[in-house]
Amino acid sequence: MKNSFFRYFVIALVLFLGALWSFSAADQTARGYPNGNFITDAQWVKAHLTDTDLVVVDVRTDDHYDGSVIPGAVRLPWSEFQFNDVGEDLASTFVGVRQAQDILGRHGITRKDTVVLYDSVERDGGATASYVFWVLDVLGHENKMLLERGINAWRDAGYEVTTAPRTPEPLLYQAPAGEVNREKLTTGQFVYKRLGDPYYQIVDVRSRAEYVGEKGTTGLDGNPLKLGHIPTAVNINYESAWTDADTKALKSYPELQALYRGLDPSKGVIVYCNSGRRSSFSYYVLRLMGFENVFTYEASWKEWGNPDKFFPVETRENRLVGDMLPDASGQAVSSRRIKPRDGKTGKPSSGEPSGGYVSCGG
């Protein structure tokens, strides 16, 4: 009798947990993301917290760390993957493939792990965890995801936090050379040579004020950078992917399709910002939407806007026109073209920038 009761109890428990996990997965499916495996919620993390191949990573830096983490999480500040390249006068640039693997290994992460990345709503709602997602994507790491709304989602679900992050045992992280996506490490020269290439679509994810040259910034040496944006680039602020600025919940797939209306998923998309962090979030969103050929110009405006680099800049606004919605199938609904808001042609030809941009010098 006791054995029968125990058997029924186990069956009921398994069914309950299965329903819980299915509900979490169904929620993401209902929102329609083609790559829904790149995003998760607190309920899923809680249910899988004891999985041996799951590594939960708190990517917040010390200035945004409140002393509490999800139980079992390791701390790996996202900024460890960046350094200041004084020789090139580039601030906050990627450390490179080799060092990135060393960093992951030191924090107990292996190639086979499922990595859950999180930050907080206060720290830009995923736009730092997304940088580590991009690093893992460059390395060809298969199983990775962001906890939407980070530790805030965990607390809102009523789950406990701890003040003691897990101290990981250093392990070997080694990405086979053939699996590393080095083509995602785009440079200024790469972008410049493709300004007239219809395959590449360039998206500036900064604020409109930065895009049109109303707001500037400085380089590593403290000198002002050029104002404006890369010629032909369209402006889709990375913050536009949230439903609102307070909760920073991600928009549904149909809403994101409307936001990125006009981008062709069968072509390449190059995203950039000022130093690679904000553009990593747009990179993540596009990958979540099913875009495969997404490239982050990681050095971004810190390189392109440097007066010593002699890259051309533009201040007029370009916009995407047409009815095409990005679709997971990779098929375009209609043709894409870039049209400046002043009505003039906006696509340079023969790989060279067109007129209407600011002098490429200082």
N, C-alpha and C positions, 0 to 999 in steps of 0.2 A: 504493500500500500504506500509506504514511504517512498519506495523507488519510483512508483508511478507518479506520485505527487511531484517529486523532484524533476522527473522527466518533463512533465507538463510545465513546470515552472521555468525550466531551461528553455523550452520551446517558446514560451510566451516572452521571455526576456530577449531571445534572439529576434523574434518578430518585432518587438518594440524598438530595439536598437536599429534594426533594418529599416523600420518606418522612419525613425529619426534621421538616419543618414540619407534616406531617400528624399525626405522632406527638404533637407538642406540642398541636395543636388537638384531637386525639382524647382526650388526657388530660383536658382541660377538659370536653369533651363527656361523657366517661365519668362525670365528677363531677356532671354534670347541670345545671349552671347555665344558666338560660334566656338570660341575657345574658352568656354565656361570653366574649364579645369584650371585656369589661371587666377581665379578668384574664389574666395571661400568666406564663410561666416564663423562666428564664435561657436555656434552649435557643432559644426563639423570639427573644428579644432578640438573642442572639449571631448567629443566622442573618440577622437583618434590620438589623444595626447600621449597615450602610453604605447603607441606603435613604435616598434624598435627602429624603423627606418624613417621616422618623422623627426625633423629638427625645426624647432620654432626659434626664430631669430628676431630679437629686438634691435632695430637699426638706428634708434635715436642716439644722437650725440649727447655729450654731457650737459650742454646748455639747454637741452629739451627733455632731459631724463628726470622723472619725478621720483625716482627711488623704488619704483615697483615694476614688476614684470609678470608676465603670464608664467605660472608654475612650469618649471622645466626649460624655460627659454634661456638661450645664451645671448649675451650682449655682443653685438658686432656693429659699431657705429658705421653708417654708410660712408662717412667721409674718409675712412681708412683706405678706400679704393681711389682716393684722389691725392695729388700732391702738387706743390707749386713748382713749376718748371722755370727756374730763374733764368736759365740760359736762353730759353725761347720767349721769356717774358709772358708766360702763360700761367694764370692762377687756376687752381682746382681742376687739374687735368687727370685723366685716367692713368693709373699706375702701370697698366699693361697686363697682358695675359699671364705671363709667368708669375709676377708678384701677386696677382689676384688669386691664383691657385694656392700660393703659399698662405695668404690671408685666410682663405676658406679652410684649408687644412689645419691651421693653428687653432681655429675655432671649432674643430671637431666635425667638420662637414665633409662628407665623401661624395663621390660621383653618383652613387646609387640612392642617396637620401632624397626624400620628399621635403623640400624646404618651404616653410611658411614664413613669410616676411611681414613685419608689421612696424608701424610707427604710431602716430596719434593724429587725431583731428586737429589739435593745436599745432602740430608740426606738419601742416599742409596736406593732411588727409591722404597719405599714400605716395606723395610726391618726393619722398626720400627712400621709402621701401622700393619704389619703382626703379631707382638707380641700381640697387643690388639685383633686382630682377633683370635689368638690362645686362649687367655684368654676367649673370648666369646664362643669359641667352647668347651672349658672345661666346661663352665657353661651351655652348651646346648642351647645357644641363637640362635634362628633360623634365623632371618633376619639380615644379616651382609654382608658387602662388602667393597672392597678397591677401591678407586678412583685411577685408573691407572695413574702413573706419578704425582699424588698428585696435589698440588697447581700450579705446572708448567703447567699441562694440563688445569687447569681452566684459567690461564692467557693466554695461547696460544690460547684458544678459544675466547679471546677478552672480557671475563667477568670481571666485576669490583670486587675489593677486598675492605675490610674495615679494619680499624685499631682498631675496637672495637669488640672483641669477645662477644658473647652472655653470659650474666650472668645467669646461669641456676638456677631454683628453685629446691632445694633438694627433691628427691622423693625416694620411696622405690623400690629397686631392690631386688627381691627375687626369686631365682631359686629353684623349687621343688627338694627335695633331689633325687628323682628318675630320674631326667632329667640331673643331673650333671654327666659329663663324667670323673669321678675320675681316671679311668684307663689310661687316657692320661697323668696323673702326674707320669711319670716313674722315678725311682730312679736308682742309681748306682747298688744297690743290685739286682734290677729287671733285669737290663741289664746283669749283670754278670751271673746270674743264667740261662740266656737264650742264652749264647754264643754258645751252641751246639744244640740249637733248630732250626730245619730247617724252622719253621714257620716265624721266625723273620729275617728281612733283615736290616742291620745296615748301615746307610749312614752318613759319615763324610762330612759336607758341608763347612769346612774351606778351606783355600788355600792349594795347594799341598805342599808348604814348611812346613806348620804346620803339615800336614798329615804324611809326611815322616820323621819328626823330624829335619828338617833343620832350623826351626824357632821356638823359644820357647816363653813362657810368664810366668808371675809370679802370685802367689796366693794373697789372701787378705792380708797375712802377709808379702808380698814382697819377699818371697822365690821362687826360680824357680820351675815350675811344670815339671813333667816328659815330655820327648819328644816322639812323635809318635802318635799312634791312638789306638782305641779299636780293639782288635783282630777280624779279619774277616771283618771289616768295609771297604766299598768301598768309594772312594772319588769322590763326585760330587759337585763341588764348587757352592754355592748358586748364585753367580754372573752369572753363565752360563745360567740362565733362562732368561736373558735379551738379546735382539737382539744386543745391543751394549752398551758400557759403558757410552756413552754421553747422549743419550735420555732415557735409561733404560726402554724402552718399553718392555713389556713381549712378549716372543715368542708365536707363534701360537701353538695350540694343537699338530699338527703333528710334529712340531719342538721339542716340549717338550717330545713327545713320543720317538723321536730319542735320546734325551738327557738322558732319563731314561730307555733306552732300556735294558731289562734284569730284571727289577724289576717286581715282580708278584703282581698285585693289589688284588689278592685273599688272600694274606698273609699280615702279619704285617710289617710295615716299621718304624724303629726307627731312627730319625734324631738327630744329635747333632752338636754343634760347640764348643765355648769356654764358653759362659754364657747364651745361649738360644735365643739371639736376631737373629743372622744370621740363625740359624736352624728354627726359626719361619717362615722365608720367604720360605724356602724349604718345610716346613710343609704346608704353605698356597698354594704353587704351586701344591703340590701333591693332596691336597683337591680339588683344582680347576680342576685337571685332573680326578677327580672321585674316587680317593683313599679314602676309608672309615677308614681303620684300620691303621692310622698314629699316631705315638707317638713321642712327643718331650722329649728327655732326657734333661730337662731344666737346671739342674745343670751342665751338659756337662763336658768339660775338667777341669773346675775349681774344680770339685769334683774328676773325674776319674784320672786326672793327679796329684792330690795332693799326694806327697810322703807318707803321713801318712795314706792314704786310702788302700794301698796294692792291688790296682787293676792292672791286667796285661796290658802291652802295647806292641805294635808291630810297627815296622818301615818299613817293606816291603810293597809294593803296592799290593793290591788286585783289581781284576777287575771282572765285570759281563760278562759272556759269554753266547752266545745263541742269537737267533733271535727274542725273545719275545718282543713285544711292549706292554706297559701298555695300556689296553683298558677299556673304561668306563663300559663295560659289566662285567668286573671282570674275564673274561676268558683269560687264558694264551695261547699264540700262541705256545710256546714251553717251555720246562723245563728250570729252572734256576739253576745255580750253581755258586759258587764263586771260582775263580781261581787266586792264587797269580801270579804275573808277573814272579816269578822265576821258575814257573812250578810245584812247590810242592803243595801238598794238603793244602787247606786254611781253611777248616771248622773243628773246634775242635769237638770232640765227647764227649758224656756222660756229657755234660754241663760244661766241663773243658777246659781251653785254651790249644791250641796245642803248640808245640815248635816253636821257631823262633821269640820270642818276648823278649823285654828287661825285666830285673828283675823287679818284681812287687814292690819292695821297693823303697827307695830314690835313 
